[in-house]
């Protein structure tokens, strides 16, 4: 296994969990560009849930993910519905910038 790939998956997962969306997008984006289907799924989730960009999430998911076909189809239908609704409401726009407050989650004590 490629050590850099493992490191990017690990760092991307940790970043996603701590809401460091920029790092997660970077790591999963690099892996996705290399054809990593699991990273592409994580990227689609980030676009849908954190950046609220269903069109970009759909584009990413349609490129192929590691999830089972039934789950991928359910995701596709949901994202198409969300993207259509955003277009109808005039909400389709480039992904919003991440504010500093969305980059990290407060630590629990």
C-alpha positions as CSV (number, residue, x, y, z in Angstrom):
1,X,0.0,0.0,0.0
2,X,1.1,3.5,-0.7
3,X,2.0,5.3,2.5
4,X,1.0,8.7,1.2
5,X,-2.4,7.5,0.2
6,X,-3.0,6.0,3.6
7,X,-1.8,9.2,5.3
8,X,-4.1,11.3,3.1
9,X,-7.1,9.0,4.0
10,X,-6.3,9.2,7.6
11,X,-5.7,13.0,7.7
12,X,-8.8,13.6,5.6
13,X,-10.9,11.5,7.9
14,X,-9.6,13.2,11.0
15,X,-10.1,16.6,9.4
16,X,-13.6,15.8,8.4
17,X,-14.3,14.6,12.0
18,X,-12.9,17.8,13.5
19,X,-14.7,20.0,10.9
20,X,-11.5,21.1,9.3
21,X,-13.3,21.1,5.9
22,X,-10.5,22.7,3.9
23,X,-8.0,20.0,4.8
24,X,-10.6,17.3,4.2
25,X,-11.5,18.7,0.8
26,X,-7.8,18.9,-0.1
27,X,-6.9,15.4,0.9
28,X,-10.0,13.7,-0.4
29,X,-9.8,15.8,-3.6
30,X,-6.2,14.7,-4.3
31,X,-7.2,11.0,-3.7
32,X,-10.4,11.4,-5.8
33,X,-8.4,12.8,-8.7
34,X,-6.3,9.7,-8.6
35,X,-9.4,7.5,-8.9
36,X,-10.0,6.7,-5.3
37,X,-13.7,5.9,-5.1
38,X,-13.8,5.9,-1.3
39,X,-12.3,9.4,-1.2
40,X,-14.8,10.5,-3.8
41,X,-17.7,9.4,-1.6
42,X,-16.3,11.4,1.3
43,X,-15.9,14.4,-1.0
44,X,-19.5,14.1,-2.2
45,X,-20.6,14.0,1.5
46,X,-18.6,17.1,2.3
47,X,-20.0,19.0,-0.7
48,X,-23.6,18.0,0.2
49,X,-23.6,18.4,4.0
50,X,-20.8,20.9,4.8
51,X,-20.7,23.2,1.8
52,X,-24.4,22.8,0.9
53,X,-23.5,22.4,-2.8
54,X,-25.8,19.6,-4.1
55,X,-24.8,20.1,-7.7
56,X,-21.1,19.6,-7.0
57,X,-21.9,16.7,-4.7
58,X,-23.9,15.1,-7.5
59,X,-21.1,15.6,-10.0
60,X,-18.7,14.0,-7.6
61,X,-21.0,11.1,-6.8
62,X,-21.7,10.4,-10.5
63,X,-18.0,10.0,-11.1
64,X,-18.3,6.8,-9.1
65,X,-18.0,6.0,-5.4
66,X,-17.3,3.0,-3.3
67,X,-20.8,2.6,-1.9
68,X,-23.1,-0.2,-3.0
69,X,-25.2,0.5,-6.1
70,X,-28.5,0.8,-4.2
71,X,-27.0,3.4,-1.9
72,X,-25.4,5.2,-4.8
73,X,-28.8,5.4,-6.6
74,X,-30.5,6.7,-3.5
75,X,-27.8,9.4,-3.2
76,X,-28.1,10.3,-6.8
77,X,-31.9,10.7,-6.6
78,X,-31.6,12.8,-3.4
79,X,-28.9,15.1,-4.9
80,X,-30.7,15.6,-8.1
81,X,-33.8,16.6,-6.2
82,X,-31.7,19.0,-4.0
83,X,-29.9,20.5,-7.0
84,X,-33.1,21.0,-8.9
85,X,-34.7,22.7,-5.9
86,X,-31.7,25.0,-5.5
87,X,-31.9,26.0,-9.2
88,X,-35.6,26.6,-9.0
89,X,-35.2,28.9,-6.0
90,X,-32.3,30.7,-7.7
91,X,-29.9,29.4,-5.0
92,X,-27.5,27.7,-7.5
93,X,-24.2,29.4,-6.9
94,X,-20.6,28.7,-6.5
95,X,-19.7,26.9,-3.2
96,X,-19.5,29.3,-0.3
97,X,-16.3,30.1,1.4
98,X,-15.6,28.4,4.6
99,X,-15.7,30.8,7.5
100,X,-13.2,30.4,10.3
101,X,-16.0,29.2,12.6
102,X,-16.8,26.4,10.2
103,X,-13.2,25.2,9.9
104,X,-12.9,23.8,13.4
105,X,-15.3,22.5,16.0
106,X,-14.9,23.5,19.6
107,X,-13.3,20.9,21.8
108,X,-15.3,19.2,24.4
109,X,-14.1,19.0,28.0
